[in-house]
Amino acid sequence: MISMDCIIGAGLSGLLTAYKLGSQYRLFEREHEVGGKCKTFEIDGFFFDSFPILPVIPEVKAHNNNSHDALSIIVNNFIINNTTNNYLIKRMKADVFFENSPIKLPLKNQYALYEKLNSVYVKKFWKREILEIKSQSFPSFRYSFFADLPKTSFSFAYPKIGGLGSFANSFIPYLSNLELGTEVIEISPKNGNLKLRLKRGKREFTCDFKNVFSSIPLIDLPKIIDLPSDIVNSIKKLEYLSTIQVNIGIARKDISHNHSIFFPEKRYIFNRLYFPMNLSKNNVPKGCSSLTAEISFADGKKPDLEYIEHKTIEGLKNLDIIRRNDRIEVIHTHLNQHAFLIPSQNNIKEFQKITSYLGSINIFH
């Protein structure tokens, strides 16, 4: 009887699944390092995360004294950040510059404007109207200066050294069966189990498993498993959002005191900015600052990276985040293909249909 489980992909979801399973698994990762999207680029002393998201990890305490508890040990190497009003680029009064037009803000319409800004940001980020989106998770913009709106304060943890990539690497000593440089090229249901054909270097081999926990993008599954035509059609209907991040290192300290800033305005190409140097002082050389600008675009479009870099710098100068005399030490552009499944009503319906079928053959996504 086969009792071994398979985990495909050593991103955060794969690493946490392995940690929870304990021992009866084999974890296959196509790349020669763990992390998936949770990686960190180091360029001339500047550290940029490949997929920056806040909050990174909720503030947690080591919940027991067991020295083998990986999560308890890992969290001790983290900095706890408190974000009180860190979405604000500046304290604003009653005038909001919105789509290039100043809006006079009557007190009674504060919440109406807040909802309007939320709607505009959702449309800019997801490339969809807000009514098409199942759930919204954008409660705080730099416009949250209204005293009676909910406070934008929470705590989260971030690695002291090495960026988010160090968090993924911290799991390695606690993994019993990690196999890097190993690609899954075929999955075949057989007699209630799953036969996998794998490739490591030039060598191909097969293994049988009870369950498969996969982080392979759904759009890639038809390449490695024979699926019913209706499931394939559902996969083809899925709409993804890709992102580009422009990482910039600047030879001036304290360009901002924020962790992140949201930008619903059309005149800025970026949706939001992150400031790695405010997550950990070890993310930048002494006397320097860093930021990551995130730009989203619908899959199927080919982005002009040179244009995106130019418009990003232009927007940052207009905001006075980058000044005329600033020396840019590093500029690095990274593409996150299929970064998000757009949470539209149709996508969620198709996603549930696909994952329900996969679960029926012991493949869990």
C-alpha positions as CSV (number, residue, x, y, z in Angstrom):
1,M,0.0,0.0,0.0
2,I,1.4,3.4,-1.0
3,S,1.5,5.9,1.8
4,M,4.0,8.5,0.5
5,D,2.7,11.9,-0.6
6,C,4.2,14.1,-3.2
7,I,4.6,17.9,-3.0
8,I,5.3,19.7,-6.3
9,G,7.0,23.1,-5.9
10,A,9.1,24.4,-3.0
11,G,7.5,27.8,-2.7
12,L,6.1,28.9,0.6
13,S,3.0,26.7,0.1
14,G,5.1,23.7,-0.7
15,L,7.5,24.3,2.2
16,L,4.7,24.8,4.7
17,T,2.9,21.7,3.5
18,A,6.1,19.7,3.9
19,Y,6.6,21.1,7.4
20,K,3.1,20.1,8.3
21,L,3.3,16.6,6.8
22,G,6.5,15.9,8.8
23,S,8.1,12.9,7.0
24,Q,6.0,10.8,4.6
25,Y,6.5,13.0,1.6
26,R,8.9,13.8,-1.3
27,L,9.2,17.5,-2.2
28,F,10.2,18.1,-5.8
29,E,11.4,21.6,-7.0
30,R,12.3,22.3,-10.6
31,E,14.7,25.1,-9.7
32,H,18.0,24.6,-7.8
33,E,16.8,26.7,-4.9
34,V,13.7,26.9,-2.8
35,G,11.3,29.9,-2.5
36,G,9.2,30.0,-5.7
37,K,7.9,33.5,-5.8
38,C,9.3,34.1,-2.3
39,K,12.9,35.0,-3.4
40,T,15.2,37.9,-2.8
41,F,17.5,39.6,-5.3
42,E,20.8,41.0,-3.9
43,I,22.3,43.7,-6.2
44,D,25.3,45.7,-5.0
45,G,24.2,45.5,-1.4
46,F,20.5,46.2,-2.1
47,F,18.0,43.5,-1.3
48,F,14.7,43.3,-3.2
49,D,12.0,40.7,-2.7
50,S,10.7,39.0,-5.9
51,F,7.1,39.2,-4.7
52,P,6.6,41.8,-2.0
53,I,3.4,41.5,-0.1
54,L,2.4,43.2,3.2
55,P,1.8,42.0,5.8
56,V,4.5,39.5,5.2
57,I,3.9,37.3,8.3
58,P,1.5,38.2,11.2
59,E,3.3,38.9,14.5
60,V,3.6,35.6,16.3
61,K,5.4,34.4,19.4
62,A,7.3,31.1,19.7
63,H,4.5,28.9,21.0
64,N,6.6,26.3,22.7
65,N,10.1,25.6,23.8
66,N,10.7,22.8,21.4
67,S,14.0,23.5,19.7
68,H,12.8,21.4,16.7
69,D,9.9,23.7,16.1
70,A,11.1,25.4,12.9
71,L,8.5,28.2,12.9
72,S,9.4,29.1,16.5
73,I,13.1,29.2,15.6
74,I,12.6,31.1,12.4
75,V,10.5,33.8,13.9
76,N,13.2,34.7,16.4
77,N,15.2,36.0,13.4
78,F,12.5,38.5,12.4
79,I,11.9,42.1,13.0
80,I,8.5,43.1,14.2
81,N,7.3,46.2,12.3
82,N,4.4,48.4,13.4
83,T,2.6,50.2,10.7
84,T,0.8,53.2,12.0
85,N,-0.3,55.4,9.1
86,N,2.6,54.0,7.0
87,Y,0.3,54.0,3.9
88,L,0.5,57.8,3.9
89,I,2.9,59.7,1.6
90,K,2.0,62.9,3.4
91,R,-0.7,64.2,5.7
92,M,-3.4,65.7,3.5
93,K,-6.1,68.2,4.3
94,A,-9.6,68.4,2.8
95,D,-8.5,68.5,-0.9
96,V,-7.7,65.3,-2.7
97,F,-6.1,65.4,-6.1
98,F,-8.1,62.7,-7.9
99,E,-7.6,61.8,-11.6
100,N,-5.8,65.2,-12.1
101,S,-8.8,67.2,-10.7
102,P,-8.9,68.6,-7.2
103,I,-12.0,67.4,-5.3
104,K,-13.4,69.6,-2.5
105,L,-14.3,67.2,0.2
106,P,-17.5,68.0,2.2
107,L,-17.4,66.3,5.6
108,K,-20.5,64.3,5.0
109,N,-19.1,62.7,1.8
110,Q,-15.9,61.3,3.4
111,Y,-17.0,57.7,3.2
112,A,-18.4,58.1,-0.2
113,L,-15.1,59.4,-1.5
114,Y,-13.3,56.6,0.4
115,E,-15.5,54.0,-1.4
116,K,-14.9,55.8,-4.7
117,L,-11.1,55.6,-4.2
118,N,-11.4,52.0,-3.4
119,S,-13.4,51.3,-6.6
120,V,-10.8,53.2,-8.7
121,Y,-7.9,51.4,-7.1
122,V,-9.5,48.0,-7.7
123,K,-10.1,48.9,-11.4
124,K,-6.5,50.0,-11.8
125,F,-5.0,47.0,-10.1
126,W,-7.2,44.2,-11.3
127,K,-8.2,45.8,-14.7
128,R,-11.8,45.1,-13.7
129,E,-14.7,47.1,-12.3
130,I,-15.3,46.6,-8.6
131,L,-18.6,44.8,-9.1
132,E,-16.8,42.1,-11.0
133,I,-14.5,41.3,-8.1
134,K,-15.6,38.8,-5.5
135,S,-13.8,40.3,-2.5
136,Q,-11.7,43.4,-2.0
137,S,-8.7,43.6,0.3
138,F,-7.6,47.2,-0.1
139,P,-8.9,48.9,3.0
140,S,-6.1,51.5,3.3
141,F,-4.8,54.1,0.9
142,R,-2.6,57.1,1.4
143,Y,-5.9,59.0,1.5
144,S,-6.9,57.4,4.8
145,F,-6.3,60.8,6.6
146,F,-9.9,60.9,7.9
147,A,-9.9,60.8,11.6
148,D,-13.1,58.8,11.8
149,L,-12.0,56.1,9.4
150,P,-10.5,52.8,10.8
151,K,-6.9,53.1,11.8
152,T,-4.4,51.4,9.4
153,S,-2.2,49.9,12.0
154,F,-1.1,46.3,12.4
155,S,2.1,44.4,13.2
156,F,3.9,42.0,11.0
157,A,7.2,40.2,10.9
158,Y,10.0,40.5,8.4
159,P,13.5,38.8,8.3
160,K,16.3,40.8,9.8
161,I,18.8,39.7,7.1
162,G,18.5,38.4,3.6
163,G,14.9,39.5,2.7
164,L,12.0,37.2,2.2
165,G,14.2,34.6,0.5
166,S,15.9,33.9,3.9
167,F,12.5,32.9,5.3
168,A,12.1,30.2,2.6
169,N,15.7,29.1,3.1
170,S,15.1,28.8,6.9
171,F,12.9,25.7,6.3
172,I,15.7,23.7,4.6
173,P,17.2,22.1,7.7
174,Y,13.8,20.9,8.7
175,L,12.9,19.2,5.4
176,S,13.4,15.5,5.3
177,N,12.9,14.8,1.5
178,L,13.7,17.9,-0.6
179,E,14.8,17.1,-4.2
180,L,16.0,20.2,-6.1
181,G,16.5,20.4,-9.9
182,T,13.7,17.8,-10.4
183,E,10.9,18.6,-12.8
184,V,7.5,16.7,-13.0
185,I,6.8,16.0,-16.7
186,E,3.8,13.7,-16.4
187,I,1.1,12.8,-13.8
188,S,-1.0,9.7,-14.5
189,P,-3.8,8.4,-12.2
190,K,-3.5,4.7,-11.8
191,N,-5.3,2.2,-9.6
192,G,-6.3,4.9,-7.1
193,N,-2.8,6.3,-6.9
194,L,-0.8,8.7,-8.9
195,K,2.2,7.8,-11.1
196,L,4.7,10.7,-11.7
197,R,7.3,10.8,-14.4
198,L,10.1,13.1,-13.4
199,K,13.3,14.5,-14.9
200,R,16.5,15.3,-13.1
201,G,19.2,16.5,-15.4
202,K,19.2,13.9,-18.3
203,R,17.8,11.1,-16.2
204,E,14.1,10.3,-16.2
205,F,12.4,8.1,-13.5
206,T,8.9,7.3,-12.2
207,C,7.4,7.2,-8.7
208,D,4.0,6.3,-7.3
209,F,2.2,8.4,-4.7
210,K,-1.0,8.4,-2.7
211,N,-1.6,12.2,-2.9
212,V,-0.1,15.1,-4.8
213,F,0.0,18.6,-3.4
214,S,0.7,20.8,-6.3
215,S,1.6,24.5,-6.7
216,I,2.0,24.2,-10.5
217,P,0.0,27.0,-12.1
218,L,-3.4,25.6,-13.2
219,I,-2.8,26.8,-16.8
220,D,0.2,24.5,-17.0
221,L,-1.5,21.3,-15.8
222,P,-2.9,20.2,-19.2
223,K,0.7,19.9,-20.3
224,I,1.5,17.2,-17.8
225,I,-1.8,15.4,-17.1
226,D,-4.6,14.1,-19.3
227,L,-7.7,16.0,-18.1
228,P,-11.4,15.8,-19.2
229,S,-12.2,18.3,-22.0
230,D,-14.6,20.3,-19.8
231,I,-11.8,20.8,-17.2
232,V,-9.4,21.9,-19.9
233,N,-11.9,24.4,-21.1
234,S,-12.4,25.7,-17.6
235,I,-8.6,26.2,-17.3
236,K,-8.6,28.1,-20.6
237,K,-11.2,30.4,-19.2
238,L,-9.1,31.4,-16.2
239,E,-7.9,35.0,-16.3
240,Y,-4.6,35.9,-14.6
241,L,-2.9,39.2,-13.7
242,S,0.8,39.5,-14.1
243,T,3.0,42.1,-12.4
244,I,6.2,43.9,-13.1
245,Q,8.3,45.3,-10.3
246,V,10.8,48.0,-10.8
247,N,13.4,47.8,-8.0
248,I,15.4,51.0,-7.4
249,G,18.4,51.7,-5.1
250,I,19.1,55.4,-4.3
251,A,22.2,56.9,-2.8
252,R,20.2,59.0,-0.2
253,K,18.7,57.8,3.1
254,D,15.2,58.2,4.3
255,I,13.4,58.8,0.9
256,S,10.2,57.7,2.7
257,H,9.2,56.5,6.2
258,N,6.5,54.3,4.8
259,H,6.3,50.6,4.3
260,S,4.0,50.9,1.3
261,I,1.9,53.4,-0.5
262,F,-1.1,52.8,-2.7
263,F,-1.8,54.9,-5.9
264,P,-5.3,54.7,-7.5
265,E,-4.5,57.7,-9.8
266,K,-4.3,57.0,-13.5
267,R,-1.4,59.4,-13.9
268,Y,1.0,57.0,-12.1
269,I,1.9,53.8,-13.9
270,F,2.5,52.0,-10.6
271,N,-0.3,50.7,-8.3
272,R,1.8,50.7,-5.1
273,L,5.3,51.3,-3.8
274,Y,7.2,49.3,-1.2
275,F,10.2,50.5,0.7
276,P,12.5,47.5,1.6
277,M,14.9,49.7,3.7
278,N,12.0,50.4,6.1
279,L,11.4,46.6,6.6
280,S,15.0,46.0,7.6
281,K,18.0,48.4,7.7
282,N,20.1,45.4,6.3
283,N,18.2,45.6,3.0
284,V,20.4,48.6,1.9
285,P,24.0,49.8,2.1
286,K,24.5,52.5,4.8
287,G,23.2,55.9,3.8
288,C,21.0,54.5,1.0
289,S,17.3,53.9,0.4
290,S,15.4,51.5,-1.8
291,L,11.9,51.1,-3.3
292,T,9.9,48.6,-5.4
293,A,7.3,49.9,-7.7
294,E,4.6,47.4,-8.7
295,I,2.8,47.6,-12.0
296,S,0.0,45.1,-13.0
297,F,-1.1,44.1,-16.5
298,A,-3.5,41.6,-18.0
299,D,-2.0,38.3,-19.2
300,G,-1.5,38.2,-23.0
301,K,-0.1,41.7,-23.2
302,K,3.6,42.1,-23.9
303,P,5.0,44.8,-21.6
304,D,7.5,47.4,-22.8
305,L,10.0,47.2,-19.9
306,E,12.0,50.3,-21.0
307,Y,8.8,52.4,-21.2
308,I,7.7,51.1,-17.8
309,E,11.0,52.0,-16.2
310,H,10.9,55.5,-17.7
311,K,7.3,56.1,-16.5
312,T,8.1,54.8,-13.1
313,I,11.1,57.2,-12.6
314,E,9.0,60.0,-14.0
315,G,6.2,59.4,-11.5
316,L,8.6,59.1,-8.6
317,K,10.2,62.4,-9.5
318,N,6.8,64.1,-9.8
319,L,6.1,62.8,-6.3
320,D,9.5,64.1,-5.1
321,I,10.4,60.6,-3.8
322,I,13.3,60.7,-6.3
323,R,14.9,64.2,-6.5
324,R,16.8,65.9,-9.3
325,N,20.2,65.4,-7.7
326,D,19.6,61.8,-6.5
327,R,22.1,59.2,-7.7
328,I,20.3,56.0,-8.7
329,E,22.7,53.1,-7.8
330,V,20.5,50.2,-8.9
331,I,17.6,49.8,-11.3
332,H,16.3,46.2,-11.8
333,T,13.1,45.0,-13.4
334,H,11.4,41.7,-12.6
335,L,8.4,40.0,-14.2
336,N,6.0,37.9,-12.2
337,Q,4.1,36.0,-14.8
338,H,0.6,34.8,-13.7
339,A,1.1,36.5,-10.4
340,F,-2.6,36.6,-9.4
341,L,-5.7,34.7,-10.4
342,I,-8.2,37.6,-10.9
343,P,-10.9,37.1,-8.2
344,S,-13.8,37.6,-10.5
345,Q,-17.1,35.7,-10.1
346,N,-16.4,33.7,-13.3
347,N,-12.8,32.8,-12.3
348,I,-13.9,31.7,-8.9
349,K,-16.6,29.5,-10.4
350,E,-14.2,27.9,-12.8
351,F,-11.5,27.5,-10.1
352,Q,-13.8,25.7,-7.8
353,K,-14.8,23.3,-10.7
354,I,-11.2,22.6,-11.5
355,T,-10.0,22.0,-8.0
356,S,-13.0,19.9,-7.1
357,Y,-12.2,17.5,-10.0
358,L,-8.5,17.5,-9.1
359,G,-9.4,16.6,-5.5
360,S,-11.4,13.7,-6.7
361,I,-8.2,12.2,-8.2
362,N,-6.1,13.1,-5.1
363,I,-4.4,16.2,-6.6
364,F,-4.7,19.2,-4.2
365,H,-3.9,22.6,-5.5
